[in-house]
Amino acid sequence: MKKIVTGILAHVDAGKTTLSEAFLFEAGSIRKLGRVDHKDAFLDTHAQERERGITIYLKQARFSFGDLEVILLDTPGHVDFSAEMERSLSVLDYAVLVISGTDGVQAHTETLWKLLEYYGIPTFLFVNKMDLAGADRTARMINLKARLCGECVDFTEKDRGKFCEELAVCSEGLLDAYMERGDLSDEEIAGAVRQRKVFPVYFGSALKMEGVKGLLSGMERYCVQREYPQEFRAKVYKIERDEQGKRLTWMKVTGGSLSVRQSVEYGQGDGLLCEKIDQIRLYNGVKYKMAESVQAGEVCAVTGLSATHAGQGFGGEEGVGAPVMTPVMTYRAILPQGFDTVTMLKYFRELAEEEPLLHIRYEPLLQEIHVQLMGQVQIEVLSARMRERFGVAVGFDTGSILYRETIVEPVLGMGHYEPLRHYAEVHLLLEPGEAGSGLVFGTDCPEDALDKNWQRLVLTHLAEREHLGVLTGSPVTDMRITLVAGRAHIKHTEGGDFRQATYRAVRHGLMRAKSVLLEPYYEFRMELPAESIGRAMTDVERMCGKCKPPENCGEEMVLFGSAPVASMQGYAAEFMAYTRGRGHISCRVIGYLPCHNTQEVMDRIAYRPEADLENSADSVFCSHGAGVLVPWQQAADHMHLEAMEIRGDGGGFGEIKTLVPSERNGSRSAGGGTYGNASGKKQDALGAAYAADKELEEIFTRTFGEIKRRTPAGANSLGQERAGGGPDAAEKKRREEA
């Protein structure tokens, strides 16, 4: 049998869970057809899901239909739980996108479509609720082709010739085959579906079991099982705890096999772990059965792994990067009176382990916990989970916009950490990246200057924490950080030294850089009466947004555009009021753009970067046997490595050159050591060595008294020979002998 992992995705209320029930019932996996409104759906088992009538947690079911064995992942449809949905995409072979026959393609549907394209997942489309008034098949196909993709093809078409003609225009391979034979084989169609050249569309009503069997038959006919390598590989997509509190790691085996008591290595550097698999569970709803081993292509939950995280890869499997959809709001947790903040922070971090986008930020000076969430519904669910698991009632404030920061020009950041018996120095190149690229780390440092293991450690420290900007203390993004130089001591350097030097180098670069504040933006679509279009365009301008010229859509007008999330908060209610309920507005976050009111935001937050001791840009140097904190403005003068400068126009990655000796113009620091001037230029090596010798001689004299040198016969007290030469010649000879 062919085995595939399929996920069902949809905008909320499109009928996704109902279709999952219909699949299981049609395949004979369940005996009774459950309903969301009856609160007895097979996969919506959590009390909050049944109470709200929405899917909140990712669920798994299994069924067989003909020659097809399906592992079904039912994902949440509400936008607040998009992260739960997106985690499943990395393990899917195929997806079924459910679309409401009455509402058509909505804003979140377009977001889901772009995510499926981003992850490269072949997709079947099921237009649901076709039994309701207003559901028109022809109108829906036009809607799908216009707003999703022109390669959406109606696979319920009865006319074989018309069906093949429509398929032939989707790809050159299908066109060549059709022109040659006048028909297309199932293998050719299945290959086009697998390559995302064709997107099959089916119509029906999941509630009335109409069209469900046709969709399953189409999946059996056109789905192709993947081929996997022989060596063990796996990909983690979810972390969860069962009712007994046991930690479950959900994964898909993507190569070889996995057995109970098998040792698995994961992590890197100091965090490399080797742990044994205790149990392998194959879930079907809330029930599961134990397995001794599983083969490639299987999805399972395992116990025994203590430090895994969503998106992690095992064996040769690459990990999954940061999710595309990220929260844009941050909320302050309101703790019960007298409750310990440290204990509550532990609870939040346990939940954050299961929900990667639940970013927890602790403010030690204010003793406050801040969390980043998608919206109000997720807040209510999080509060309920805290009550259920830990018995603590936690509230949240009204929330604020989550800003981010980036830089506009390349800059060098330097960090030095040298208290007594410790040593590390790091030089980083910080460059602006493309919008939405996040943080990218790399190295361009010769291994003869800094060993590879130290370089890997620096990259690990760069990735292990969230770096804060200097304008508002918001996380930095869209930046490439490259290690260009570093130094370790053969005896005194430890791993923690490079952590400190790396953090300080990043912060040092940000303090010297030209930063820009970013804020999240909505892309909106407004459908409204013609008489309200002027008001809508005026509102968009007032909200510092932009819009395209309005388009006619029958008796209504359609307005597309974008505006800051901060400006559009609460606008939906105002929109419905002035359109008298006849309008429809949909918004989706498209990413971060420069803030429209930077100074106002900075004044309101009043962040002082130099007062943030947890994110210091200063460096620590050793002077007279003690660690000395050097302010970031002067730190470049004291660095031990060759100074560098960026040349070019600041575009791309910038060019780096090392200053040649003739450009050095050193100066002596107040501490007695020899360092570079404000441009980072050092003294020549001979002068540095001589100055160091003189300093050691002075220390020795203060400790043991004046040094009395023996003079050979015929020499005076200054060491000059009787035969000739003066004080300069004697001194020169003494230095040569030394």
GIDA-V619823 format. One record per residue. RES is the residue in three letters. SS is DSSP state (alpha for helix, beta for strand, coil for the rest). PHI is phi in whole degrees, 0 to 359 (none if undefined). Layout:
res->RES ss->SS phi->PHI
res->RES ss->SS phi->PHI
This chain:
res->MET ss->coil phi->none
res->LYS ss->beta phi->282
res->LYS ss->beta phi->245
res->ILE ss->beta phi->226
res->VAL ss->beta phi->255
res->THR ss->beta phi->238
res->GLY ss->beta phi->245
res->ILE ss->beta phi->253
res->LEU ss->beta phi->235
res->ALA ss->beta phi->189
res->HIS ss->coil phi->293
res->VAL ss->coil phi->304
res->ASP ss->coil phi->72
res->ALA ss->coil phi->277
res->GLY ss->coil phi->103
res->LYS ss->alpha phi->293
res->THR ss->alpha phi->294
res->THR ss->alpha phi->297
res->LEU ss->alpha phi->294
res->SER ss->alpha phi->300
res->GLU ss->alpha phi->300
res->ALA ss->alpha phi->296
res->PHE ss->alpha phi->302
res->LEU ss->alpha phi->295
res->PHE ss->alpha phi->289
res->GLU ss->alpha phi->297
res->ALA ss->coil phi->277
res->GLY ss->coil phi->82
res->SER ss->coil phi->283
res->ILE ss->coil phi->232
res->ARG ss->coil phi->267
res->LYS ss->coil phi->235
res->LEU ss->coil phi->276
res->GLY ss->coil phi->278
res->ARG ss->coil phi->225
res->VAL ss->coil phi->294
res->ASP ss->coil phi->289
res->HIS ss->coil phi->271
res->LYS ss->coil phi->61
res->ASP ss->coil phi->227
res->ALA ss->coil phi->296
res->PHE ss->coil phi->296
res->LEU ss->coil phi->261
res->ASP ss->coil phi->271
res->THR ss->coil phi->258
res->HIS ss->coil phi->284
res->ALA ss->alpha phi->300
res->GLN ss->alpha phi->293
res->GLU ss->alpha phi->294
res->ARG ss->alpha phi->289
res->GLU ss->alpha phi->291
res->ARG ss->alpha phi->271
res->GLY ss->coil phi->75
res->ILE ss->coil phi->227
res->THR ss->coil phi->274
res->ILE ss->coil phi->249
res->TYR ss->coil phi->246
res->LEU ss->coil phi->293
res->LYS ss->beta phi->238
res->GLN ss->beta phi->232
res->ALA ss->beta phi->220
res->ARG ss->beta phi->225
res->PHE ss->beta phi->201
res->SER ss->beta phi->235
res->PHE ss->beta phi->221
res->GLY ss->coil phi->62
res->ASP ss->coil phi->265
res->LEU ss->beta phi->245
res->GLU ss->beta phi->255
res->VAL ss->beta phi->242
res->ILE ss->beta phi->259
res->LEU ss->beta phi->260
res->LEU ss->beta phi->250
res->ASP ss->beta phi->267
res->THR ss->coil phi->256
res->PRO ss->coil phi->294
res->GLY ss->coil phi->256
res->HIS ss->coil phi->289
res->VAL ss->alpha phi->297
res->ASP ss->alpha phi->295
res->PHE ss->alpha phi->245
res->SER ss->alpha phi->296
res->ALA ss->alpha phi->295
res->GLU ss->alpha phi->299
res->MET ss->alpha phi->291
res->GLU ss->alpha phi->295
res->ARG ss->alpha phi->298
res->SER ss->alpha phi->285
res->LEU ss->alpha phi->297
res->SER ss->coil phi->290
res->VAL ss->coil phi->245
res->LEU ss->coil phi->276
res->ASP ss->coil phi->269
res->TYR ss->beta phi->220
res->ALA ss->beta phi->226
res->VAL ss->beta phi->243
res->LEU ss->beta phi->262
res->VAL ss->beta phi->266
res->ILE ss->beta phi->232
res->SER ss->beta phi->290
res->GLY ss->coil phi->291
res->THR ss->coil phi->266
res->ASP ss->coil phi->266
res->GLY ss->beta phi->73
res->VAL ss->coil phi->284
res->GLN ss->coil phi->252
res->ALA ss->alpha phi->300
res->HIS ss->alpha phi->290
res->THR ss->alpha phi->298
res->GLU ss->alpha phi->296
res->THR ss->alpha phi->297
res->LEU ss->alpha phi->299
res->TRP ss->alpha phi->297
res->LYS ss->alpha phi->292
res->LEU ss->alpha phi->293
res->LEU ss->alpha phi->297
res->GLU ss->alpha phi->292
res->TYR ss->alpha phi->298
res->TYR ss->alpha phi->271
res->GLY ss->coil phi->66
res->ILE ss->coil phi->259
res->PRO ss->beta phi->300
res->THR ss->beta phi->226
res->PHE ss->beta phi->259
res->LEU ss->beta phi->246
res->PHE ss->beta phi->237
res->VAL ss->beta phi->272
res->ASN ss->beta phi->266
res->LYS ss->coil phi->62
res->MET ss->coil phi->286
res->ASP ss->coil phi->276
res->LEU ss->coil phi->271
res->ALA ss->coil phi->294
res->GLY ss->coil phi->95
res->ALA ss->coil phi->271
res->ASP ss->coil phi->242
res->ARG ss->alpha phi->297
res->THR ss->alpha phi->296
res->ALA ss->alpha phi->296
res->ARG ss->alpha phi->292
res->MET ss->alpha phi->294
res->ILE ss->alpha phi->297
res->ASN ss->alpha phi->297
res->LEU ss->alpha phi->294
res->LYS ss->alpha phi->293
res->ALA ss->alpha phi->282
res->ARG ss->alpha phi->257
res->LEU ss->coil phi->247
res->CYS ss->coil phi->197
res->GLY ss->coil phi->289
res->GLU ss->coil phi->270
res->CYS ss->beta phi->285
res->VAL ss->beta phi->238
res->ASP ss->beta phi->286
res->PHE ss->coil phi->273
res->THR ss->coil phi->262
res->GLU ss->coil phi->296
res->LYS ss->coil phi->277
res->ASP ss->coil phi->282
res->ARG ss->alpha phi->297
res->GLY ss->alpha phi->296
res->LYS ss->alpha phi->296
res->PHE ss->alpha phi->297
res->CYS ss->alpha phi->292
res->GLU ss->alpha phi->297
res->GLU ss->alpha phi->292
res->LEU ss->alpha phi->292
res->ALA ss->alpha phi->297
res->VAL ss->coil phi->280
res->CYS ss->coil phi->277
res->SER ss->coil phi->205
res->GLU ss->alpha phi->294
res->GLY ss->alpha phi->297
res->LEU ss->alpha phi->293
res->LEU ss->alpha phi->295
res->ASP ss->alpha phi->298
res->ALA ss->alpha phi->295
res->TYR ss->alpha phi->291
res->MET ss->alpha phi->293
res->GLU ss->alpha phi->281
res->ARG ss->alpha phi->244
res->GLY ss->coil phi->78
res->ASP ss->coil phi->203
res->LEU ss->coil phi->231
res->SER ss->coil phi->275
res->ASP ss->alpha phi->298
res->GLU ss->alpha phi->295
res->GLU ss->alpha phi->292
res->ILE ss->alpha phi->293
res->ALA ss->alpha phi->298
res->GLY ss->alpha phi->295
res->ALA ss->alpha phi->292
res->VAL ss->alpha phi->294
res->ARG ss->alpha phi->296
res->GLN ss->coil phi->272
res->ARG ss->coil phi->61
res->LYS ss->coil phi->270
res->VAL ss->coil phi->224
res->PHE ss->beta phi->235
res->PRO ss->beta phi->295
res->VAL ss->beta phi->242
res->TYR ss->beta phi->235
res->PHE ss->beta phi->240
res->GLY ss->coil phi->167
res->SER ss->beta phi->222
res->ALA ss->coil phi->295
res->LEU ss->coil phi->295
res->LYS ss->coil phi->260
res->MET ss->coil phi->61
res->GLU ss->beta phi->265
res->GLY ss->coil phi->81
res->VAL ss->alpha phi->290
res->LYS ss->alpha phi->296
res->GLY ss->alpha phi->295
res->LEU ss->alpha phi->295
res->LEU ss->alpha phi->296
res->SER ss->alpha phi->295
res->GLY ss->alpha phi->295
res->MET ss->alpha phi->293
res->GLU ss->alpha phi->298
res->ARG ss->alpha phi->279
res->TYR ss->alpha phi->245
res->CYS ss->coil phi->272
res->VAL ss->coil phi->238
res->GLN ss->coil phi->284
res->ARG ss->coil phi->287
res->GLU ss->coil phi->258
res->TYR ss->coil phi->239
res->PRO ss->beta phi->289
res->GLN ss->coil phi->279
res->GLU ss->coil phi->281
res->PHE ss->coil phi->293
res->ARG ss->beta phi->215
res->ALA ss->beta phi->201
res->LYS ss->beta phi->225
res->VAL ss->beta phi->274
res->TYR ss->beta phi->233
res->LYS ss->beta phi->198
res->ILE ss->beta phi->241
res->GLU ss->beta phi->210
res->ARG ss->beta phi->235
res->ASP ss->coil phi->279
res->GLU ss->coil phi->295
res->GLN ss->coil phi->271
res->GLY ss->coil phi->85
res->LYS ss->coil phi->284
res->ARG ss->beta phi->282
res->LEU ss->beta phi->248
res->THR ss->beta phi->252
res->TRP ss->beta phi->273
res->MET ss->beta phi->212
res->LYS ss->beta phi->247
res->VAL ss->beta phi->281
res->THR ss->beta phi->249
res->GLY ss->beta phi->184
res->GLY ss->coil phi->64
res->SER ss->beta phi->212
res->LEU ss->beta phi->229
res->SER ss->beta phi->234
res->VAL ss->coil phi->296
res->ARG ss->coil phi->71
res->GLN ss->coil phi->283
res->SER ss->beta phi->275
res->VAL ss->beta phi->235
res->GLU ss->beta phi->261
res->TYR ss->beta phi->205
res->GLY ss->coil phi->91
res->GLN ss->coil phi->204
res->GLY ss->alpha phi->61
res->ASP ss->alpha phi->292
res->GLY ss->alpha phi->266
res->LEU ss->coil phi->290
res->LEU ss->beta phi->236
res->CYS ss->beta phi->226
res->GLU ss->beta phi->230
res->LYS ss->beta phi->261
res->ILE ss->coil phi->281
res->ASP ss->coil phi->273
res->GLN ss->beta phi->222
res->ILE ss->beta phi->237
res->ARG ss->beta phi->247
res->LEU ss->beta phi->251
res->TYR ss->beta phi->269
res->ASN ss->beta phi->221
res->GLY ss->coil phi->72
res->VAL ss->coil phi->272
res->LYS ss->beta phi->267
res->TYR ss->beta phi->211
res->LYS ss->beta phi->233
res->MET ss->beta phi->280
res->ALA ss->coil phi->225
res->GLU ss->coil phi->280
res->SER ss->beta phi->201
res->VAL ss->beta phi->224
res->GLN ss->beta phi->259
res->ALA ss->coil phi->301
res->GLY ss->coil phi->98
res->GLU ss->coil phi->269
res->VAL ss->beta phi->249
res->CYS ss->beta phi->211
res->ALA ss->beta phi->244
res->VAL ss->beta phi->238
res->THR ss->beta phi->245
res->GLY ss->coil phi->110
res->LEU ss->coil phi->259
res->SER ss->coil phi->259
res->ALA ss->coil phi->226
res->THR ss->coil phi->286
res->HIS ss->coil phi->214
res->ALA ss->coil phi->298
res->GLY ss->coil phi->93
res->GLN ss->coil phi->282
res->GLY ss->beta phi->248
res->PHE ss->beta phi->248
res->GLY ss->beta phi->65
res->GLY ss->coil phi->271
res->GLU ss->coil phi->284
res->GLU ss->coil phi->284
res->GLY ss->coil phi->287
res->VAL ss->coil phi->267
res->GLY ss->coil phi->289
res->ALA ss->coil phi->296
res->PRO ss->coil phi->300
res->VAL ss->coil phi->290
res->MET ss->coil phi->270
res->THR ss->coil phi->231
res->PRO ss->coil phi->294
res->VAL ss->coil phi->238
res->MET ss->beta phi->235
res->THR ss->beta phi->235
res->TYR ss->beta phi->231
res->ARG ss->beta phi->265
res->ALA ss->beta phi->285
res->ILE ss->beta phi->258
res->LEU ss->coil phi->273
res->PRO ss->coil phi->300
res->GLN ss->coil phi->300
res->GLY ss->coil phi->79
res->PHE ss->coil phi->279
res->ASP ss->coil phi->289
res->THR ss->alpha phi->294
res->VAL ss->alpha phi->295
res->THR ss->alpha phi->296
res->MET ss->alpha phi->296
res->LEU ss->alpha phi->298
res->LYS ss->alpha phi->297
res->TYR ss->alpha phi->298
res->PHE ss->alpha phi->297
res->ARG ss->alpha phi->290
res->GLU ss->alpha phi->293
res->LEU ss->alpha phi->290
res->ALA ss->alpha phi->295
res->GLU ss->alpha phi->296
res->GLU ss->alpha phi->275
res->GLU ss->coil phi->237
res->PRO ss->coil phi->302
res->LEU ss->coil phi->276
res->LEU ss->coil phi->276
res->HIS ss->coil phi->288
res->ILE ss->beta phi->252
res->ARG ss->beta phi->231
res->TYR ss->beta phi->253
res->GLU ss->beta phi->259
res->PRO ss->coil phi->296
res->LEU ss->coil phi->291
res->LEU ss->coil phi->265
res->GLN ss->coil phi->56
res->GLU ss->beta phi->238
res->ILE ss->beta phi->247
res->HIS ss->beta phi->245
res->VAL ss->beta phi->235
res->GLN ss->beta phi->255
res->LEU ss->beta phi->226
res->MET ss->coil phi->276
res->GLY ss->coil phi->178
res->GLN ss->alpha phi->294
res->VAL ss->alpha phi->296
res->GLN ss->alpha phi->295
res->ILE ss->alpha phi->298
res->GLU ss->alpha phi->296
res->VAL ss->alpha phi->293
res->LEU ss->alpha phi->296
res->SER ss->alpha phi->298
res->ALA ss->alpha phi->295
res->ARG ss->alpha phi->294
res->MET ss->alpha phi->296
res->ARG ss->alpha phi->292
res->GLU ss->alpha phi->292
res->ARG ss->alpha phi->275
res->PHE ss->alpha phi->244
res->GLY ss->coil phi->69
res->VAL ss->coil phi->238
res->ALA ss->coil phi->269
res->VAL ss->coil phi->245
res->GLY ss->beta phi->249
res->PHE ss->beta phi->222
res->ASP ss->coil phi->282
res->THR ss->coil phi->289
res->GLY ss->coil phi->89
res->SER ss->beta phi->215
res->ILE ss->beta phi->292
res->LEU ss->coil phi->270
res->TYR ss->coil phi->273
res->ARG ss->beta phi->222
res->GLU ss->beta phi->227
res->THR ss->beta phi->211
res->ILE ss->beta phi->241
res->VAL ss->coil phi->248
res->GLU ss->coil phi->221
res->PRO ss->coil phi->297
res->VAL ss->beta phi->208
res->LEU ss->beta phi->261
res->GLY ss->beta phi->242
res->MET ss->beta phi->233
res->GLY ss->beta phi->226
res->HIS ss->beta phi->227
res->TYR ss->beta phi->225
res->GLU ss->coil phi->214
res->PRO ss->coil phi->289
res->LEU ss->coil phi->301
res->ARG ss->coil phi->66
res->HIS ss->coil phi->222
res->TYR ss->coil phi->198
res->ALA ss->beta phi->193
res->GLU ss->beta phi->223
res->VAL ss->beta phi->225
res->HIS ss->beta phi->242
res->LEU ss->beta phi->237
res->LEU ss->beta phi->256
res->LEU ss->beta phi->257
res->GLU ss->beta phi->230
res->PRO ss->beta phi->292
res->GLY ss->coil phi->251
res->GLU ss->coil phi->289
res->ALA ss->coil phi->301
res->GLY ss->coil phi->85
res->SER ss->coil phi->278
res->GLY ss->coil phi->71
res->LEU ss->beta phi->257
res->VAL ss->beta phi->239
res->PHE ss->beta phi->244
res->GLY ss->beta phi->202
res->THR ss->beta phi->223
res->ASP ss->coil phi->221
res->CYS ss->coil phi->243
res->PRO ss->coil phi->298
res->GLU ss->coil phi->289
res->ASP ss->coil phi->285
res->ALA ss->coil phi->269
res->LEU ss->coil phi->213
res->ASP ss->coil phi->305
res->LYS ss->alpha phi->297
res->ASN ss->alpha phi->295
res->TRP ss->alpha phi->290
res->GLN ss->alpha phi->296
res->ARG ss->alpha phi->298
res->LEU ss->alpha phi->295
res->VAL ss->alpha phi->298
res->LEU ss->alpha phi->297
res->THR ss->alpha phi->297
res->HIS ss->alpha phi->292
res->LEU ss->alpha phi->295
res->ALA ss->alpha phi->270
res->GLU ss->coil phi->276
res->ARG ss->coil phi->220
res->GLU ss->coil phi->267
res->HIS ss->coil phi->271
res->LEU ss->beta phi->259
res->GLY ss->coil phi->282
res->VAL ss->coil phi->252
res->LEU ss->coil phi->276
res->THR ss->coil phi->229
res->GLY ss->coil phi->75
res->SER ss->coil phi->275
res->PRO ss->beta phi->299
res->VAL ss->beta phi->272
res->THR ss->coil phi->208
res->ASP ss->coil phi->50
res->MET ss->beta phi->211
res->ARG ss->beta phi->252
res->ILE ss->beta phi->244
res->THR ss->beta phi->240
res->LEU ss->beta phi->284
res->VAL ss->beta phi->249
res->ALA ss->beta phi->197
res->GLY ss->beta phi->192
res->ARG ss->beta phi->214
res->ALA ss->beta phi->234
res->HIS ss->coil phi->257
res->ILE ss->coil phi->296
res->LYS ss->coil phi->245
res->HIS ss->coil phi->262
res->THR ss->coil phi->279
res->GLU ss->coil phi->236
res->GLY ss->alpha phi->300
res->GLY ss->alpha phi->295
res->ASP ss->alpha phi->295
res->PHE ss->alpha phi->289
res->ARG ss->alpha phi->298
res->GLN ss->alpha phi->296
res->ALA ss->alpha phi->295
res->THR ss->alpha phi->293
res->TYR ss->alpha phi->302
res->ARG ss->alpha phi->291
res->ALA ss->alpha phi->292
res->VAL ss->alpha phi->299
res->ARG ss->alpha phi->294
res->HIS ss->alpha phi->298
res->GLY ss->alpha phi->297
res->LEU ss->alpha phi->294
res->MET ss->alpha phi->294
res->ARG ss->alpha phi->271
res->ALA ss->coil phi->274
res->LYS ss->coil phi->266
res->SER ss->beta phi->264
res->VAL ss->beta phi->224
res->LEU ss->beta phi->271
res->LEU ss->beta phi->245
res->GLU ss->beta phi->224
res->PRO ss->beta phi->287
res->TYR ss->beta phi->237
res->TYR ss->beta phi->265
res->GLU ss->beta phi->255
res->PHE ss->beta phi->243
res->ARG ss->beta phi->224
res->MET ss->beta phi->247
res->GLU ss->beta phi->250
res->LEU ss->beta phi->207
res->PRO ss->beta phi->297
res->ALA ss->alpha phi->299
res->GLU ss->alpha phi->289
res->SER ss->alpha phi->259
res->ILE ss->alpha phi->293
res->GLY ss->alpha phi->296
res->ARG ss->alpha phi->297
res->ALA ss->alpha phi->296
res->MET ss->alpha phi->293
res->THR ss->alpha phi->294
res->ASP ss->alpha phi->296
res->VAL ss->alpha phi->298
res->GLU ss->alpha phi->295
res->ARG ss->alpha phi->295
res->MET ss->coil phi->274
res->CYS ss->coil phi->62
res->GLY ss->coil phi->255
res->LYS ss->beta phi->229
res->CYS ss->beta phi->220
res->LYS ss->coil phi->274
res->PRO ss->coil phi->303
res->PRO ss->coil phi->297
res->GLU ss->beta phi->243
res->ASN ss->beta phi->278
res->CYS ss->beta phi->221
res->GLY ss->coil phi->71
res->GLU ss->coil phi->273
res->GLU ss->beta phi->246
res->MET ss->beta phi->247
res->VAL ss->beta phi->239
res->LEU ss->beta phi->236
res->PHE ss->beta phi->251
res->GLY ss->beta phi->177
res->SER ss->beta phi->216
res->ALA ss->beta phi->200
res->PRO ss->beta phi->298
res->VAL ss->alpha phi->300
res->ALA ss->alpha phi->299
res->SER ss->alpha phi->281
res->MET ss->alpha phi->267
res->GLN ss->coil phi->298
res->GLY ss->coil phi->79
res->TYR ss->alpha phi->286
res->ALA ss->alpha phi->302
res->ALA ss->alpha phi->295
res->GLU ss->alpha phi->296
res->PHE ss->alpha phi->297
res->MET ss->alpha phi->295
res->ALA ss->alpha phi->290
res->TYR ss->alpha phi->279
res->THR ss->coil phi->265
res->ARG ss->coil phi->56
res->GLY ss->coil phi->77
res->ARG ss->coil phi->270
res->GLY ss->coil phi->268
res->HIS ss->beta phi->219
res->ILE ss->beta phi->235
res->SER ss->beta phi->226
res->CYS ss->beta phi->229
res->ARG ss->beta phi->214
res->VAL ss->beta phi->286
res->ILE ss->beta phi->253
res->GLY ss->beta phi->129
res->TYR ss->beta phi->251
res->LEU ss->beta phi->227
res->PRO ss->beta phi->307
res->CYS ss->coil phi->293
res->HIS ss->coil phi->277
res->ASN ss->coil phi->221
res->THR ss->alpha phi->303
res->GLN ss->alpha phi->297
res->GLU ss->alpha phi->297
res->VAL ss->alpha phi->293
res->MET ss->alpha phi->297
res->ASP ss->alpha phi->294
res->ARG ss->alpha phi->289
res->ILE ss->alpha phi->283
res->ALA ss->coil phi->54
res->TYR ss->coil phi->279
res->ARG ss->coil phi->247
res->PRO ss->alpha phi->296
res->GLU ss->alpha phi->286
res->ALA ss->alpha phi->271
res->ASP ss->coil phi->276
res->LEU ss->alpha phi->288
res->GLU ss->alpha phi->287
res->ASN ss->alpha phi->229
res->SER ss->coil phi->275
res->ALA ss->coil phi->262
res->ASP ss->coil phi->285
res->SER ss->beta phi->245
res->VAL ss->beta phi->246
res->PHE ss->beta phi->242
res->CYS ss->beta phi->259
res->SER ss->beta phi->221
res->HIS ss->coil phi->55
res->GLY ss->coil phi->81
res->ALA ss->beta phi->226
res->GLY ss->beta phi->284
res->VAL ss->beta phi->236
res->LEU ss->beta phi->276
res->VAL ss->beta phi->253
res->PRO ss->coil phi->304
res->TRP ss->alpha phi->298
res->GLN ss->alpha phi->295
res->GLN ss->alpha phi->254
res->ALA ss->alpha phi->297
res->ALA ss->alpha phi->297
res->ASP ss->alpha phi->293
res->HIS ss->alpha phi->253
res->MET ss->coil phi->296
res->HIS ss->coil phi->272
res->LEU ss->coil phi->275
res->GLU ss->coil phi->303
res->ALA ss->coil phi->289
res->MET ss->beta phi->230
res->GLU ss->beta phi->219
res->ILE ss->beta phi->267
res->ARG ss->beta phi->239
res->GLY ss->coil phi->107
res->ASP ss->coil phi->270
res->GLY ss->coil phi->87
res->GLY ss->coil phi->273
res->GLY ss->coil phi->60
res->PHE ss->coil phi->267
res->GLY ss->coil phi->75
res->GLU ss->beta phi->248
res->ILE ss->beta phi->244
res->LYS ss->beta phi->226
res->THR ss->beta phi->272
res->LEU ss->coil phi->293
res->VAL ss->coil phi->283
res->PRO ss->alpha phi->303
res->SER ss->alpha phi->294
res->GLU ss->alpha phi->272
res->ARG ss->coil phi->284
res->ASN ss->coil phi->213
res->GLY ss->coil phi->289
res->SER ss->beta phi->216
res->ARG ss->beta phi->263
res->SER ss->coil phi->281
res->ALA ss->coil phi->294
res->GLY ss->coil phi->282
res->GLY ss->coil phi->101
res->GLY ss->coil phi->277
res->THR ss->beta phi->252
res->TYR ss->beta phi->227
res->GLY ss->coil phi->281
res->ASN ss->coil phi->277
res->ALA ss->coil phi->297
res->SER ss->coil phi->270
res->GLY ss->coil phi->84
res->LYS ss->coil phi->266
res->LYS ss->coil phi->253
res->GLN ss->coil phi->287
res->ASP ss->coil phi->291
res->ALA ss->alpha phi->297
res->LEU ss->alpha phi->295
res->GLY ss->alpha phi->297
res->ALA ss->alpha phi->294
res->ALA ss->alpha phi->295
res->TYR ss->alpha phi->295
res->ALA ss->alpha phi->296
res->ALA ss->alpha phi->295
res->ASP ss->alpha phi->298
res->LYS ss->alpha phi->296
res->GLU ss->alpha phi->293
res->LEU ss->alpha phi->296
res->GLU ss->alpha phi->295
res->GLU ss->alpha phi->295
res->ILE ss->alpha phi->297
res->PHE ss->alpha phi->297
res->THR ss->alpha phi->295
res->ARG ss->alpha phi->294
res->THR ss->alpha phi->274
res->PHE ss->alpha phi->247
res->GLY ss->coil phi->96
res->GLU ss->coil phi->290
res->ILE ss->coil phi->279
res->LYS ss->coil phi->253
res->ARG ss->coil phi->267
res->ARG ss->coil phi->283
res->THR ss->coil phi->248
res->PRO ss->coil phi->290
res->ALA ss->coil phi->301
res->GLY ss->coil phi->91
res->ALA ss->beta phi->245
res->ASN ss->coil phi->274
res->SER ss->coil phi->293
res->LEU ss->coil phi->271
res->GLY ss->coil phi->86
res->GLN ss->coil phi->266
res->GLU ss->beta phi->285
res->ARG ss->coil phi->294
res->ALA ss->coil phi->293
res->GLY ss->coil phi->157
res->GLY ss->coil phi->87
res->GLY ss->coil phi->245
res->PRO ss->alpha phi->301
res->ASP ss->alpha phi->295
res->ALA ss->alpha phi->294
res->ALA ss->alpha phi->295
res->GLU ss->alpha phi->297
res->LYS ss->alpha phi->299
res->LYS ss->alpha phi->294
res->ARG ss->alpha phi->297
res->ARG ss->alpha phi->292
res->GLU ss->alpha phi->293
res->GLU ss->alpha phi->296
res->ALA ss->coil phi->294
